[in-house]
């Protein structure tokens, strides 16, 4: 790192990836900082720097002592052990020791007392909630949300007719001809364990999943204009039910609240959707299958006059980036749901869905919001002769005229 880069970073102040320390003497405290960076997206610790970004500098003896302290803390006080990189960067006011910590691949990382630390803005804090700890295990591939048991649900809550239809379509025979008890059959399909349905089994085959999982729904709103603060809306629904039903209803909501372009067809022709249907199929399926089910929040679908937004709980898993997924890479957060989705939805997996969506309609913007812990897809709507707001106003005027 050059001095100019150091000065520029320090001028921006502390944040979730840049921590300033005048000095460090306590290995336990340092281990907590390192563990928090490992449990997040990585970061740097700048030693020899005041909280306001001014440099106090370090002596040669300070640097030797700190390097030894960093080595001891990262290997003995962090579990599993990590290997941060240190760099001595010259500054007009003195040398700054920069400690670079990469995002860990074996989360969660703990200190020697078994405490899990996470970043909270520029500071660190203990991970306290069960969901937060579960997400760290999820990122390490040690646990998956869709395999989590749902309290109070068992094989009796499964819609037998729906399950029978599924078996006939997939295997050519109904459930009754499987010659094994239903609980064992569901266990073999990874939909149940120890007498309880898991999240995947509930969402796929339960009669009314929303009663046990009230946040596993889609909140859909079609606004008049372009702002979410606008109190006027055209349509609003809470879409619930089995995963395949939620998919179809959400697809229908978006299709009903976006335009069909007439083109050169006659007045009685149905027209062509302004955005190809395959785009909505791929984006909605991805949102339902890959959302983070450890987060108690609904998927949001918002239709604006100039765009459609699909917001999923949970940022991209592990070190997956937008550039990765645009290149066709994938990281399956919910493997049970993904395996059944290919049988119940127009979903092919293998990281190909977004590629098909972009190929059919390139005006798609992706945002991986790690601070807000969400993933946003924004699809720009094409220009038309009348905006949605104008169409809405015309409908009102026509209705008023017809009543007079």
N, C-alpha and C positions, 0 to 999 in steps of 0.2 A: 504494500500500500504506500502510495506517495503522500507526502505531507499535504499537498493540495487536496487530495481526496479526504484525508483525515479532517482537515479544517472544515471542509464542506459538510461532512457527516456530523461533526460536533455542532455546527451552526444550526442544525435542524432539531437538536435536542433529543431526549430519550423517547423511545417508543418500544413496542413489543419485541423488536429485533435489535435494539441498541441500548445497552445499559452502561451508565457511567459510574466509576468507583474511584475515589481518591486513593484508597489503599485497601488491601484485603489482608486480614491477619487470621481469620477464623476459617478453617477448612470445612466445617459443617455448613456455614453460611454460603460459602462458595459452591459446595456440592449442591445445595438447593437451587442456586442460580443455574448451574449447568444442567441439572435434571429438568428444570422448567423449560429451558431452551430445547432440550432433547424431546420433551413431550409435546412441544409445539412445532414450529416451522424452522427452528434453529435461530441463531443470532450471534451477536458479538458483545463481549464485555470489554470496555475501554478503561484500563486501570491507569491512574495518574491524572484523572479528569474530575473536576468538580461537577456538582449537579447541574450547574448552569452552563456547562460546556467549556468553561475555561480550563486551561491546562496548568497543572501544578508541576508535572514532570516526575520522573523517577531516576534515582541514582543507579549506578551499576550494581551496588549491593542489593538495592530494592528488587531489581530485575532478577538477579540470581535467586533471591529468597522466594519471590513470587512464582518463578518457574517451577521450583521444587514443590511449593504449596499446591500449585495447579496439578502437577503430576500426581501428588499424593491424594488430593481430593477426588480427582476424576477416576483414579484406579481403585481407591480403597473406600471412599465415602459415597460413591454413586453406584447403584446396582441396576442393571448390569454395567460393568465398567465401560468408560468411553475414552476417546482419544482426541481431545481438543487440540487445535493448532494455535501456537503463539507466534506473535510477530512484534518486533521492536520497531516502532515507527518514530522517526525524528520529527520534532516540532520546535519552532523557535523558542518556546517556553520550557522545553525539556522533552525527554523521551516518554512515549506512551506505549504501554504494553497492550496489544490487542489480542484477545482470546476469541477464536472463532469456533463455534459449536454448531455442528450440523444437526438437522432433524433426525431423530433416532428411528431406527427400523425395528427395534425390539421394545416398543412401548408396552407398559408404562415404565418409566425410570423412577427410582426411589432413592432417598438418601439412606444412610446406614441405619436409621431408626425406623425404616419402613414407610416414611411419609412420601406421598406422591405430590410433586410440585408442578404447577402449571403457570403459564404467564397470564397476567391480568393487566393489560396495558403495559406500562413500563415496569411494573412491579411483578412480584410472584406471589402466589397464594397456594394454600393446601387444596387439593382436590377433595371435596367433601361429599358431593352428591353421588348416588349410585350410578345415575345415568352418565355422569362425567367420567367416572372410572371405567364404566362399560365401554364408552367410546374409545378410550385409550387402548383397551384390550382388543376392541374391534379393529383399530388401525394396525395393530400388530398381527391381525389374522388369527387371534386366539379365541375369539368369540364373534358370533354373527347375530345381529338383532333378530333376524327372522326365525332363528332357532330358539328364541327365548320363550319359556312357558307362559301361558296366559292363565292367570289364576281363575279358578271357577269354571273353566271350560273343559269338556271331555268329549268323547266320541258321540255322546247323545246330542250334542249341539251341532253336529254336522247335518247339512241338508242332504238326506239320503238320495232323493230324486236327482238332485244336481250331480252328486258324486256318481250315481249310476250312469247318467248321461255321459259323464267324462270317461268312465271305464268302457262304455260301449264304443265311444268314438276312438279311444286310444288303443284298446285291447280286444275289442270285439265281443266282450262278455260283460254282464253286469257284476256288481259287487257280490251278489249272493252266490255266484259260481266260483268265487275265489277260494272257497273251502278253508277259510281261516277267519277268526273273529275280527270284527271291524277295528277294535283297538290295535290288534297286531298288524293289520293291514296298513293302518295309518302310521304306525311306528316304522314299518318297512319303507314307507314313502317319505320318511323324515318329517312328517307333519305332526307327530305326537311323541311324547316321551314321558315315562313314569306316570301314565294316566292323564296327562294334561296336553291339550292342544297347544302348539306353539303359535307364534305370530303368523308364520306362513300358512299353517293349517287353518287358522281363524280367518285370515283375509281371503284365502282361496275357496274354502268350502263351508264356512260357517253360515248359518241362516241369516244372522244380522250382526256382522262384525263390529258395527259402530257402537253397540251397547257395551262391549268389553273393551274396545279400542276407540274411544270417542274422538281422538285427534287424528286417527288414520282415515281422514276423509279429504275431499277436495272442496275448497271454498272458491266458488266461481262468481265473478261479477263482470257485467258488461257496462262500462261507463259511457256517458254521452260524449265527453271530451277526452282530453289527454292527461288529466291530472287525477291522482288517486284521492285528493282532497275534495274533489267534486262530489257533492251530495246527490247529484242527479245520476240515475242509472237506468239502463234499459232492462236488465235481467239480473237476477241474483239467486244463486242456489247453493245449498249445502248438499254435495253429492256423496252418498254413502252406499254401502252394500258390499257384495263380494268384489274382488279386484277386477274381474272381467266386466262386471256390470258398471263399476265406477269408470273403467276405461271407456266403455261405449257411451255412457251418459256425458262424460267430459268431452269426448270427441263430438257428440251431438251439440253440446252447448257452444263450443267454439265454432262449429260449422253454422249453427243457426244465427250466431251473432257476428259473422263476417259475411262479406258480399260474394255473390256469384256474378262474374263478369259476362255480360251478354255477348259481346263481340259481334260477329257477323251473323249470328243466329237470329231466327225469327223471335217475335215477341212471346211466343208460347214455349220456347225452348228453355231448358233448366239453366243453361249457362255453365260457365267454367268457374270453379272456386278461385278466388283471388290469390290464394296460397294453395299449392297442391295438397291434396288430402294426405299423402304419404308423410308430409312434414309434420302434421299434427299427430298422426299415428305414432311416428317414431319419438317425438318429443314427449307426448303424454305417457307412452309406455315406459320410456326411460325414467320419467319423474316418479311413476308408481313403483317401479322395480328397484331403482337405485337410491331412493331417498333414505335418510338415516332414521330408522324406526326407533332409535333410542331417544330421539328428540320429540317432546310432546308438542307438536305443532302440525297443522294441516298444510297440505300442498295448496298453493294459491294460484288460480288462473284468472288473469285480469285482461279483459278485452277493452282496449282504448280505441279512440278514433284513428290513431296513427300507428298502433302497434298492439301486439299481444305479448303478455309476459306470463311465464310459468316459473314459479318460485318454489323450489324444493328445500325442505329442511336438511341441513348438513352440507358442508363443503365437499369438494372432491376428496376421496379417501387417500390416505397415505401421502406419497409424494407425487401423485398423479396431477398433471397440469392441463390447462386448456390446450396447450400446444400438443401434448401427448394424445388427448382424445381426438383432436382434429387429425392426427396422424393415424388414427385407428386403434390406439392402445386402450386397454380397459382394465379395470380392477373391480371385480364383482363384490359389492358390499353385502348383498343378500343372495347367496348362492342357491338356496332352496327356491325362493321366488323366481329367480332367473331360470332355473331348470324347468319350472312349470309354465313360465310365461310363454315359452316357445310353443306350448301346446294349447294355451288359452287365449293368447293375444297375437297380433301380427308383429311378433318380436323374434328377431333372429340371433341376437347377442353378438359375441365376438368383436364388439367395439365397432360394428358396421352401421349401426342405426344413425348416428349423427352424420356419418359420411354420406348416407343416402339423403338425409334431410338437406345438407348443404349442397349436394349435387342438384337436387330438385329446386332449391330456392336459397341462393347464397346470402340473402339479406337477414342473416341470423347473428345475433351478438350473444356471447357467453360471458358470464361473470362468476368467478369463483370467489365468493366473499368469505374469507376465513375468519375475519373479525366478527361478522354477523352470523357465521356458521350456517350459510345457505348458499344455494346454487341457483342463479337466475339465467333464464333463457329469454331473450327479447327478440321477437320477430317483427320486423318492420312491415306494415301493411302498405300495399302499393297505392299510388294516387288514383282517385276516381273522380267522376264528374261531381259527385256530392259527398261531403264528409259525413260521418255517422251522425254528427250533431245536426247538420242540415236536414238529413233524412228524418231524424227524430222530430224536428220542429215541423217539417212538412206533414208528417203523419198526424201530429197534434192538430194542425190547422185543418187538414182534410176531415178529421174526426169531428171538429167543432162545426164545420160547414155542413156536414151530413146530418147533424143533430138539430139544425135550425130550420 
